[in-house]
Amino acid sequence: MQLKNYTRYNKVVSIPSDYEKLIKQLIVARSEVGLSQESLANKIGCTSSLIHKWESHKRIPSGFMLICWLDALGYQIDVTKKRPTNNLSVVSKQN
């Protein structure tokens, strides 16, 4: 698993590539449904600045808030066993 490094408070933080891919997918999904960060925040009960921090890798959502974020966009997480050579695609659109 590749890690991408970000500097936060003068400290390097490593972000797994799978997590970065998930966040990019959620940003695209938010755009596709036409929600602003503020509208998404109102749907899940947090501030728009928190959405911005999640999307820019300055904060990491708790498991509960990640599920709320996915649900607000009409997505869910499907957990599958990781294959040794492939990355997981963990986001799927609900019907």
C-alpha positions as CSV (number, residue, x, y, z in Angstrom):
1,M,0.0,0.0,0.0
2,Q,1.5,3.3,-1.1
3,L,1.4,6.2,1.3
4,K,1.2,9.9,0.4
5,N,2.8,12.3,2.8
6,Y,1.2,15.6,4.0
7,T,2.6,18.1,6.4
8,R,0.4,18.9,9.3
9,Y,1.5,21.2,12.1
10,N,5.1,20.8,11.0
11,K,4.7,17.0,11.2
12,V,4.6,14.7,8.2
13,V,1.4,12.5,8.1
14,S,1.2,9.5,5.8
15,I,-2.1,8.9,4.1
16,P,-2.7,5.4,2.4
17,S,-3.4,5.7,-1.3
18,D,-6.7,3.7,-0.8
19,Y,-7.9,6.4,1.6
20,E,-6.9,9.2,-0.8
21,K,-8.8,7.4,-3.6
22,L,-11.9,7.1,-1.4
23,I,-11.9,10.8,-0.6
24,K,-11.4,11.7,-4.3
25,Q,-14.4,9.5,-5.1
26,L,-16.5,11.2,-2.5
27,I,-15.6,14.7,-3.8
28,V,-16.6,13.6,-7.3
29,A,-19.8,12.1,-6.0
30,R,-20.7,15.3,-4.1
31,S,-20.2,17.3,-7.3
32,E,-22.3,14.8,-9.3
33,V,-25.2,15.2,-7.0
34,G,-24.8,19.0,-7.0
35,L,-24.1,19.5,-3.3
36,S,-21.9,22.2,-2.0
37,Q,-19.8,21.5,1.1
38,E,-22.2,23.6,3.1
39,S,-25.3,21.6,1.8
40,L,-23.5,18.3,2.5
41,A,-22.6,19.5,6.0
42,N,-26.2,20.4,6.7
43,K,-27.3,16.9,5.6
44,I,-25.0,15.1,7.9
45,G,-25.0,17.6,10.8
46,C,-21.5,19.1,10.8
47,T,-19.9,22.3,9.6
48,S,-18.8,23.1,6.1
49,S,-15.3,23.8,7.4
50,L,-15.2,20.2,8.6
51,I,-16.1,18.9,5.1
52,H,-13.4,21.1,3.7
53,K,-10.9,19.7,6.1
54,W,-11.9,16.1,5.3
55,E,-11.6,16.8,1.5
56,S,-8.2,18.4,1.9
57,H,-6.8,15.7,4.2
58,K,-6.5,18.0,7.1
59,R,-8.8,15.9,9.3
60,I,-9.9,12.3,9.1
61,P,-13.6,11.6,9.7
62,S,-14.6,9.1,12.4
63,G,-16.1,5.9,11.2
64,F,-19.5,7.1,12.1
65,M,-19.1,10.4,10.2
66,L,-17.7,8.6,7.2
67,I,-20.8,6.4,7.1
68,C,-23.0,9.6,7.4
69,W,-21.0,11.2,4.6
70,L,-21.5,8.2,2.3
71,D,-25.2,7.9,3.2
72,A,-25.8,11.6,2.4
73,L,-24.4,11.0,-1.1
74,G,-26.3,7.8,-1.6
75,Y,-23.3,5.5,-1.2
76,Q,-22.3,2.6,1.1
77,I,-19.1,0.7,1.9
78,D,-18.8,-2.9,0.8
79,V,-16.1,-4.7,2.7
80,T,-14.4,-7.5,0.9
81,K,-11.2,-9.4,1.6
82,K,-8.2,-7.7,0.0
83,R,-6.6,-9.5,-2.9
84,P,-2.8,-9.6,-2.7
85,T,-2.1,-7.7,-5.9
86,N,-5.2,-5.5,-6.4
87,N,-6.5,-2.4,-4.5
88,L,-10.1,-2.5,-3.2
89,S,-12.8,-0.4,-4.6
90,V,-14.8,0.3,-1.5
91,V,-17.4,2.7,-2.6
92,S,-20.5,1.6,-4.4
93,K,-23.7,3.5,-5.3
94,Q,-26.9,2.4,-3.6
95,N,-29.8,1.5,-5.8
